[in-house]
Amino acid sequence: MLERRIEEAALNSWPALQQMHYDGWLLRFARGYTKRANSITPLYSSLLPLTGKVDTCEYFYKEKKLPTIFRLPSFLETVPELDQLLEQRGYRQMSRTLVLTAELAPEAEMPDPDPHLSKASLTTWLSIFSQLSQSPIEKHQPHQEILERIVARPLFAVLRINRMPVACGLGVLENNIFGMFDVLTAPDQRKKGYGTQLVRSMLDWARQQSATYAYLQVEAANQDALAVYKHLGFQELYHYWYRVRP
């Protein structure tokens, strides 16, 4: 089932600082940096009563001084009942996100590597990401710790024009599946095609490493990004949303 393979690869590509398995659910903690790394995903079937399980999860997140957040992928059979229970308990629904995939068919002749694309070290890439996102590097300590925990093969990609970084992205290759995260273009360089150029170059790199599928996660409200990725051949495989305790 491709959905489960992509889901597991995505979780591996964005590892939490701490995690625990609890009766088929995966609880993740990362000092509050991103909802993905600080939420509960009900990956597998459960044996325990739902109400008691939710109570226990709320306790664990309270102990970590974090809000209790559930992440609910649409393809999991256990999600509808859990989603209904969370709604009854007052959990807010937010951040509907599409998981897009594309098949990476091998090309008859691989294009030459993009001379504007460079592979950076984690430290250099994170500094560029901080610069392009206009956020202080000090705020990215949990981000760095997450990236350091990636077990699969990472690609810290930077697109430079006239030696200046204009876009960056994180790729993670796990077997034949290539995920893309943190794709970002400098605010003053948008609408110039640099984001598309970066993604194309990252996909070319993945093909060269024998990847056959690529995936990424885009919030449903981000219509500009969705249009770009659909133009590049990506289609929705499934979606997920969050339920956040009030």
Number of C-alpha atoms within 10 A of each C-alpha: 5 10 17 13 10 24 16 12 20 23 16 16 26 20 21 26 19 13 16 11 13 16 14 14 17 18 22 24 23 22 15 16 17 14 19 21 22 25 28 27 22 23 21 14 13 14 9 11 8 14 12 10 16 18 10 13 19 17 13 16 19 12 10 14 11 16 18 22 25 27 26 23 25 16 14 17 13 16 19 14 10 17 19 11 15 20 14 10 13 12 19 14 17 12 15 16 18 23 22 21 25 20 14 19 11 13 10 6 6 11 11 9 13 15 10 16 19 17 14 15 13 17 11 13 20 21 16 20 26 16 15 19 14 11 12 11 16 8 11 16 11 17 17 14 14 19 19 14 14 16 14 13 13 21 23 22 23 27 25 17 13 7 8 10 21 23 27 29 21 22 25 24 22 18 14 14 21 32 24 21 17 13 18 19 25 18 12 9 14 13 10 10 11 20 23 19 16 25 22 14 22 26 21 21 20 23 20 14 13 17 21 16 21 23 23 21 20 19 16 16 12 11 11 8 15 20 11 15 19 14 11 13 12 19 17 16 16 18 19 20 19 23 21 19 16 10
